[in-house]
Amino acid sequence: MTSSRPYLFRAIYDWIIDNGLTPYVLVNAEAPGAHVPEQHIEDGRIVLNISPRAVTGWHQDHEWLSFSARFSGVSREVSIPMHAVLAIYARENGKGMVFEKEEDSAPPPPPATPPPPTDGPKRGKPRLQVIK
């Protein structure tokens, strides 16, 4: 079976955003393929604010998270393999999910280049539209 991590991550992310809170992600910065700002790594881990206001070019699929964000005023590209995501939680109350290490599946090999960030529409509240 495929990993449930990307599905659970997306669900918790949407839940946090829908409740008007700030999603933070805890990442194993030493995982193969993780590309994060080294100056912010502590004990091999990094916590990142992934709210729609803090990032641009958000992309998530079953294997990768990628986006651009500012660190100390400098824009940086970030790419994180899903297997390196350790937890996602709301900054304001700590509610979220910690992911267990998946023993059954090997992490995907890192691609030659991470997926390009997309400058698609900003995430917001869902809107219904009548189509005739």
N, C-alpha and C positions, 0 to 999 in steps of 0.2 A: 504494500500500500504506500501511497505517497504520504509525505509528512503532513500532519495536521497543523503544524506551527504557522504557516502563512495564513491559513484560514482563521485560526484563533487570533493571530496578531491583528488581522484586518477587522475582525469583529470587535475586539477590545479597543482598537484605535477609534473606530466609528462610535462606539459607546461613549468613550471619553469625550470626543468632540461634540457629540449630540447633547451631552450634559454640560457643555460650556466650560470644560476643564482643559488643562494643558497636558498633552501626552508627552511623556519622557520615555526613552528607550535606554536600557542598560545593555551594553555590547561588550563581548569578549574582543578587545582590540588586538589580541595576538592571534586570532583565528586566521587561517590562510585566506587571502583575498580581501580581508578587511582593510579599507582605506579610509582612515579617520585622522584628524589632526593629532599628531604625536604629542604636542605640548600640553594637551588636556587629558592624557592617559594617566590613570592612577591605579597601581597594582594590576596592570594588564587589562583594565576595564575603563570604559568611558560612558558617561551619561549624556545623552543628547536630547535637546528640546526639538520635537518633531511636529510642533503645531503648524497649521497652515500659514500662520503669520511669521513663523521663524524660518521656514524653508521655501525654496522655489524649485521648480522642476521635479516635483515629487513623482517617483516611480516605484511601484511595488509589484513584484510578480512572485511566483512560487520559489524562486531561488535568490532574489536580490531585493534590497532596498537601495535606492539612490536618490540623491537630492543635492542642492547647493544650500549652504548656510554661511552666515558670517560668524567668524571667531576672532575676537579682539579687533573687530572692524574690517577684517579681510575676508572676502568671499572665498569659500573653499568647496570643492566637489567632495562628496562623501559617498562611498559605496560600501554596503555591508551585506555579506552573504546571510541568508536567513538562518543558517545553522549557528551563526555568531550572536544572534539575538538571545539574550538571557532573560529579559523581562521587559514588560511594557506596563506603565502605571501612570496615574494622574498625579501631577506635582502637588496639587492642592490637598489631597487626602490620602495619597499612597495606594489607592485601590487600583487593581489591575491584575496581572498574571505573571508568574514566574514560570519559565519553561524548563522542563527537565531535559537532561541530555538524552538525545535519541540514540540508543545503542544499535538499533536494527538497521539504520541507514547510514551510509557513508556520506560525508558532506560532498556537495557537487564540486567538481574541479573548477577553479576560478577561470573565467573566460579570458581571452587575450586582452580584451578591454571591457570594463563594466558597461552595463546598458546605459545608453545616453539619457540624460534627463530630458523630460518632456516639459514644454511650457504650455501644457494643456490648461483647461479651465480650472479656476480655483475651486477647491472643495467648499461647499456650503450646505445649507439645508436643502433636502430634496424638494423638487417642485414637480407637481403633476401637470401634464399638458394634455388637452383634448386634441385628438387627431381625428380628422374626418376623412 
